[in-house]
Amino acid sequence: MAKAPVLTPRADDFPRWYQDLVGKAELADNGPVRGTMVVRPYGYGLWERMQQEVDARIKAAGAQNAYFPLFIPQSYLTKEAEHVEGFAPELAVVTHGGGKELEEPVVVRPTSETIVNDYFSKWVQSYRDLPLLINQWANVVRWELRPRVFLRTTEFLWQEGHTAHATYEDARDYAARIHQEVYADFLVNVLAMDVVPGRKTVRERFAGAINTLTLEGMMGDGKALQLATSHELGQNFAKAFGTRYLSKDGREEHVWQTSWGSTTRMVGALVMTHGDDDGLRVPPRLAPVQVVVVAVKGDDAVLDTVRGIADRLRTAGVRVQVDDRTDTPFGRRAVDWELKGVPVRVEVGPRDVENGTAVLVRRVAGSKEPTPIGALPEILPTVLEDDQALLLAQSRRRRDDRTVEVTTVEEAAEAASTGWARIAWDTLGVEGEAKLSEQGVTVRCLVAADGSVPVSDDQPGNIAVVARAY
């Protein structure tokens, strides 16, 4: 009788496969309040690595970390009309505290543009205070109607950047810099996702922004996922909050602003982009554990060899863990590491010790071969880089294979049932975008004919990338 699979096969039920994997790889559990989640240590370890990589890039772009309050006076959100209209359905509002009704209700932070601007208006006095570049790592709350762990949750973790600049051009260029040097670089070179950078349409851009830059990834089922966004806010919030500065020639001017963010949604993207029927496949540059050295049996020679290999790999700069839980059956442990997607397993048993070899199991490439123990510190860094490149190539191939060129709204909607479609924006337009929306298909972004990010919505030759999305 055939053994039941550990996970629901992706081809049978992709959403169920996703839920199975998040649970069995010990990434997260559902929280007690609908739409919340408990991030387990292994899932949080992935998020911590993402934080480290993104934070380093943010700091390289000149921003500094700060922290703003979780509670925001409700009146703040009403100061910018588009912003409050965009977030009103998602707000969690506190009306009582300390057993009493509050004089003014407070909103649990859905995003921080309003409270940041209240303080920017105090901190910015002259052109010498600009640019002001701030980032915070925090949690936010948006009351989600259709929650799914990591992808859409009522509370999630993120970073949000907020900046103020003296000119439109400076703000525009900084938003583009974050888009490219922080987000695109991280997603492509660390998460191994071949994302599409583009410009959101007016219908899809952030509430209160004059432009939104996005990075869209294709998941394993052909749907799109918005992975990180960078917004040009113009002077909308500056005017609402009176954020002004004295220019070099003595004139009082409103600042120009940006905001930008990435979230724990990236953990869900990691699962859906690289996962297979055996579990996760974690890109080696991201992996908290790049190599696990597994003792097949618990005799002293095996354990000494396993620990010696781990020590030499650490010296070679590899993030390594020893699995010496020999009271747990080896097969169960192997399945566990497959589920967690650790890039490489080095398995050592008594016969391996005698032969001076170990079994090298590559999670990404799917290979398994005996390897001299002495060669491991030299070859494993190359193996890890090769598997990193392989994941990126597979991501690119999937998107290329499942993206079609179309010329009508009907063809675009049909193509979106299995993947993405590209259609000339001049052909689709605002009316076609509305028709697609009625069928659950959205314009994920606009791209220029050469694949670059357009400088405007109506730039000649713009192409709309359309898909169903999470």
N, C-alpha and C positions, 0 to 999 in steps of 0.2 A: 504494500500500500504506500502510495507516494506521501512524502512528508509535506505537511502544510507549510507554505512560505511564511517567513518571519514577518514580512510586510505585504500588504495588499499590492499586487503588481500595478505599476504605474499605468500600463495600457488598459487595465480593467476599470480603475477608478482613481484618477489622479488626486482629487481632494482627499479621499480616504487614505491613499498612500502617504500624502503629506502629513496628515494627522498621526498616522501610525509612526512615521519616522520621527516626528518631533517628540513623541512620547517615548518610543523605544530606544532612541539615541540619548535619552535623558537631557533634552534641551530645555523643555518647559512643560508646565502643567497649567490647566485653566485655573484661574483664581476663583475665590468664593463669590465675588460680585460679577455678574454677567459682563463679559468683554475684558476682564482683567486677566493677567497671567502671572504665574510664578516662574521666574527664570532660574533654572537649576544650574549647579556649578559648571557643568560642561558647556551649557549654552552661554552662561555668563563669561566663561573663559574665552569663547569666540568673540563675544561683544567687547571684552577688554582688549583683545588684540586689535579689533577694528578701531576702538577708541584711540589706542596708542598710535596706530598708523595715521589716522585722520588728524589727531591732535598735533602730531609732529608737522604735518603739512600745513595746518592752519597757522601754527606759530611761524613756520617758514615764510608764510604770506604776510607776516607782520601783526597778526591779531593777538590779543592777550585774553586770558580766561578771567571771567568774573562770575558773579551769581546775583540773580534778581529774585524777588519773592514769588512764592507759589500762588499767593492770593492777590488779585488785582481788583481795585474798585470797579464796579460795574459801569460807572460813568465814564471811565477811561475808554472803554470799547465803543461807546457811542460817539466819540469825537471824530472818528474817521468812518464815514457812511458805508463805503464799500466793504470795509473790513468787518464791521459789525454785522452787516447783512450776510456776508459770506460765512461767518462763524456761528451765527445765532442758533441754528438747529443743533449744533454740537456742544453747546455750553453746559457746564455743570455750575450751578449757582448756589452759593451758601447764603442762607437767610437768617440762620440762628447760630449763635456761638456763646459758650459759657452760660447756657440756659436762658438766654435773652434774645429777642429779635434784634438784629443788627440795624443801626441807623441807616446804613447803605449796604445793600447786598454786595457780596464779593464773588468774583468769578474765579474758578480754579483754572490756572494758566492753560489756555489752549495754544498759545504762542505769545511772545513777549514784546512785539513791536510797540504796544501802547505804553507799557510800564517803562521800557527802555527809553522811549522818547521823553517821558516825564523827567528822567534823570539827565538825558542828553541835553535837554533844554537848560538845565542848571550848570552842566559841566562845560558846555561850549559857549565861549564868550567872543573869541576872536579867531581869525584865520590861523593863528599860531596853535590853536587847540585841534586843528584838523590835519590829516584825517584822524578820526577817532574809530579805532578798530577793536571791537569787543566780541568775544565768544563765550557761551556758557554751555556746560554739560548739565542736563536737568531731566526731569520728567514733565510730561504734559498730559492733559486730560481732554479728550474729545469724545462725546458720547456717541459711540459707534453702534449703528443699527444692525450691521451684519458682521459681527466680529469673527476673526480667525487669528489664531495665535501667531504672533510676530508680524503678520501682514496688516491687520487692522484690529487694533485693540483700544479699549476705552482709555487706558493709561499706557503710555509707552515711554521709552528712554530715547533721548536724542541729544544732538548739539544744535544750537541755533546761534548764528552769527549776526551781529547788527553793527553797521558802520555808518558814519557821517562824513561827508566830503564837501569840499568847497565848490566843486563844479559838477555838472552833469557828466562830463567826459570822464572825470576821475572815478565817479561812482560806477558808471557803465563799465569802465575798464577793470575795476576791482571785482565787480560781480562776475565778469568773464574770467578773470584770473582764478577766482575760487572754483568756478565751474570746471575749468580745465586743469589747474595745477593741484587742486585739492581733491575734488571728487572724481573726475575722469581718470586721473593718474592712479588713484587708489583702486577704483573699481576694475580698471584694466590690468594694472600691474601687480595688485595684491589679491583681489578677489577673482581674477582671471575671467572677467565678464566682458565680452565684446559689446559694450553698450553703444547706443546711438545718441550723440549729443545733438540737441536741437532747441528750438524756440517754441514755447507754448502759444497756442492761439488765444485770442481775447477771451473766448469762452472758457478756456481751461486754465488761465493763469491765476496766480495767487490773488486773493481778495485784497485790494488796496495797492497792487503793484502796477507799474506801467510796462513791465516786461518780466517774463519768467523764463529762465534757461533750465533745461531739464536733461537728465540722462535716463534713457529708457532701455531696459533689458528684456530679452525674450526668455521666458521660463520654459521648462521642459515640455509643457503642454501647448506651447505656441502662443500663450497669452503674454501681454506686456505687463511690466511692473515699473512704476516710476521709482527711481532709486535715490536721487538726490536733486535738489533744486536750488537755484540761486536767483534772487529777485532784485530787479531795479525798482525801488519804491518811489523814485522821483522826489517830489517835495510834498507829497500828500500828507504824510505823518508830520513832517516838519511844520507845515502850515497849521495842522490841527493842534499841535502841542507848542507852537511858538519856538521851535528850535532854530535859532538865528545866530549869526556871527558877524563881527565887524570885519569887513574886507580890508585889504591893504590900502585901498584908496578911501577908506573911511565910511563906506556905505554899509548899512545893515542888510544882510542877505539871509534867506533861508538856506539851510544845508540841503544837500542831495544825499539820498540814503540807499543802502542795500540791506537785505537780510537773506540768509541762506541756511539750509539744514539737511541733516541726514539722520536716520533713525534706526531702531532695532529691526525695522523692516528688512534691513540688509541681511539679518540672520535668516529670515524666511527666504530671501532671494538666493542666498547661498544654498539652502536646501533644494529649492525648486530648479535652480540652474544646473547644479552639478550632481545632485543625488541620483541614484539608480535603484534597481530593485533589491540591492543588498544593503542600502543605507546611504549615508553621507559620503561625499568625497571632498575633503577639505583641501584647498590649495595650499601647497607647502609653505609659501611665504606668509600665509595667515595662521597656519596651524599652531595652536599652543603646544601641542606635542607633534613633532614632525616624524619621529621614529619611536616605536615602542619595541623594546627588547623583551621577548617572551621566553620564560623558562618553561619548556614542555613538561619536564618532570623535576621533582624537588631534590635530586641528590646534590651533594656539596660541589662536585666538579661543575655541574651545569650552572648552579647558582653563582659560583665564583666567576665562571666565564661570562655569564650574562652581565654581571655588575662591572666586570672589566671592560666589556664592549661599550657599555653605557658611559663609563668614565672617559674612554678614548673618543667617543662621539661628542661628548660635551666639550672636550678640549678642541675638537675640530669645528666648534661653533654650531652644533646641531642641538635643537631642543628635543630632549630625549626623556623617556620614562621607562622604568623597569616594571615588568609584570611578573612578579614571583609568587602569585597567588595559586600555588600548585595544589591547594586543597579544593580548588574549583576546576572541573573538567576542562581540559585544553580546548576541546571543540566549542564549548560555551564561550570561553574567553575570546577565541578567534572570531566568532560571530559578533561578539560585543564590539571588538575593535573595528570590524567591517562596518557595523552600524554607525559607529562614531566617525568613521571616515579618516582615521589617522593615516597619513600618506604611505608610510612604510612600516611593515612589521619585520623584525629580525627574530626568527624562531630558532631556539637552541635546545636540542635534546642530547641524551648520552652519546648516541652515534655521531652526532655533529661534533661533539667535543673530541671524540677519538680521531675524527677525520680532519679537524682543524677548520671546519666550515660551519656556516649557518645558512638557514633557508631565508632568502630575501623575498618578501611578498610585497609587491607594489600595488596599492589600492587603486590608483588612477589608471595605470597601464594594464592592470589585471594579470601581471606576470608573476611567476613563482620559480625561483631557481637557486641552487646551492651556490654559495659565494665564500671564498676564503675569508676567514675572520680578520686576518691582518689587513685585508684590502678595504674593509668597510669604511674606515675614516676617510680614505681617499676618494672612494667612488660615490658615497652617499650624497655629498653636496651636489654632485653633477646629476645624480638620479633625481633629486628633489627639484632641481631647476628644469630638467627635462619634463617632469610630470606637471610642473606649473605651466610650461608652454603648451603641453598637450591639452590641458583643461581649457586654456584660452582658445586654442585652435578649434576644439570641439564646440565651444560656445559660438564662435564665428560661423562655423559650418552649419550649425543648426539654424541660425538666423538667416543665413544666405539661402539655405535650402527651402525655408518656409516663408520667404518673402517674395511676393509677386508684384509685377507692374500691372496696373489696371487703368482703365480709361473712363469708367462709369461708376456711379454711386452703387448700383446693384452689384457690379463685380467686386467692389471694395467690401461690401457687406458679406458677400459669399466667401471671399478669401479670408476674412477675419474669423471664419468658423474653424479654421485649422492653423492660422498663422497671421502674418502681417501683410498689408498691402501698401503700395506706394502709388499715389495719384497726384497729378499736377494740381497745385492749390488753385490755380486759375480755373481749372475744370470743376473742382469740388466746391470751393467757396463756403461762405457762411451758411447758405441754404442747404448745401449738400452735407455739411457738418451736422446741422440740425436733424436731417433725415437719418443719418447714421446713428445719431444719439438715440433716436426713437427705437432703434434695433439693438441697443446696448453696445454700440461700437463707437469709439472715440478717436479723435485725432490726437495721437500721442505727442507729436511735435511736428514742426516744420523744419525741413533741412534745405540747404541750397543745392543746386544741381551738382556741384562738385563734392557734396557731402559735408561741407562746413556749416557753421551756424549762421543763419541769415541775420542781417543787420536790421531788418524790418519785416513786418508781416506781409507787405505787398512787394517785396523784392522780386524782380522778374525771375522766373524759373524756379520759384519755391516749390518744393514737393511735400505733400502731406503724408506722414506715416500713420496709418490707421490700424487699429487692433481692438480686440476685447482686452480688458485689463482687470487686474486685481485692485 
